[in-house]
Amino acid sequence: MNKKNTNRLLLSVLLLLSGVSVFGQDNQNLEVNFEAVFGDQLFKCGEIYKGIGTTNSEMSVTDLRLFIQDVRLTNENGEEVSFNFVSDGKFQSEKVAMLDFENGKDGCDGGTSDLNTSISGMIPKGKYKGLKFKIGVPEELNHLDPTFQPAPLNISKMMWSWQLGYKFLRIDTKTIGMPGGYVLHLGSTECKTDAVTNRAECKNANRPEFVLENFDPAKEVVKIDLKALFANANVDSNQDKTALGCMSFEVDRDCDTVFKNLGLAFRGNAAGRQNVVRSGKPLANTTGQKNSNNDEVKTRAK
């Protein structure tokens, strides 16, 4: 049995026990599956994807990881119901989960071998028709020392610094014009430490919230579309005297378009409608079930 299956088995046991002793007997274990895609192509390390951005560039991805928080589902009565993570000691704690789409090889050599493309948790028994979640790390956990944190917040490559906090979304790529690297690292910025509380406070939280109004977790997956993320961006050039790609800072105009695509406010531009996350039938054999309808997704920036 490989590491992922072992972790999943242990998580299932924990979820079963939690359903009785913590959440009560009227709860169920629910899994939500995710896919990283370029349009209608499933993402894989080592693949080259064409037609990216304003220059129709070619792009390969060397790292793709993100944190998920504040997950809720909508029941048949239109009520929001909290999705309760159960810690598995690797990809989930009680308040945050990490999705990891890189495999540590095939061009993603700086990553890890273990993949994680789903989140699991407890939720009251019933049928659900919608999903809400944020990309991010809860504020109360965002500025802690990762060397003392439980998984998945113990990964140094997903951290900027104590004051700035975690990289909520890490996408490292190579393009025709930027063979040395073009990246998107999403996180909170303009952070300062309060002299009284010794807590970091950030002007720009940069936690996009996604709302899937019609989503069946038993039949559909959540698709994160990198081609849509970089649509209308020039991924073959970089603003002078700034880090490669977008590091979320307001001085970096390379962030203008990708923040807009995520639905996030940036440089005085108001938050709008995103075009990166949607739902639909799986391209990979993740759920084993099919659905022909894609869902339209709304977003709110938090």
Phi, psi and omega in degrees: 000128181284173185299318183295316180295323177298315179297320179295321179296314178298320179296320180298320178296316179298318180295320179297314179294320181295325181297335180266313191268338184249307187263350180097166186282354180264027179245161180227155173275126181235136177244134175246123183263146180236152171227139168265129185224160165244095185066244179257016179251133177287135179289137171217142174300141178092346179278149175250126183251135187254165176072037185263127174071193186290338181262006185051046184287173172252140186224136168240149184250131181253347176203137180208100179219151178204156177259143178240136178219169170051057181271133178222150174241156179255125180275183185294341178269004180081013182268140174282133180234130182290140175261119188260106175300146170240126185300134176246004178079004182219300185249349182223136164250190183286345185235351184208150176230154176243130171265134183229109184261355180265155187245006178078009179207186177056040181097347177255041191294342180275002183261214182234161183281338184276130176262152171212111185239023179209162172238145181231146179189182181256143181206149179305144179300143180151184178255143184233145187235359182208162183219140173228142176200164176240146165273119182160180174239133180308142186304323183291347179250353193284341186239031179262160180287118184296337180291345180246011183257149175287160175301145006266013184272016181256016183261111187295330181290348178258018183234138171274291180199171180302316185288316182283324179098205186274157167276108182293325180222126178238116175232112176253130184223171168230139179231175180300313182277343182232065183293341178277353176134136172224120190235159166231113175242108182264130177191177179288146181226175183056050183263134178229151180267127177288128184294334182273309185271344184061025178254144178279135176237133187245134178293320183245105182290318176058047174246095180289139177250134183244138184236115175256105188285336178228101184213126178250105184297341179281339186237341187239163174239160173268123183257128175253110191262106181287331176295319177291326179300320183263009178300136179067011174256148175266101183271005180256006178217168182216139178300136180301145174060030173229163177295158181298127179077220184240122178249016173081358181277145186295337179286348187263104181287348174293347178272345187310306188286317182292325176294319177299317180295330176279352181083016184266144172292145182198133176051042178087351177275132183291155174297145181224204182273131181272165178223022187261323186251134176210176175239163179173183180291148184289143172276328177262166179276071182264314181255340182075008181233157187238150174210131188273353185257133172267147182261145174270136189244139174255162180221151170227136180268131181238000000 
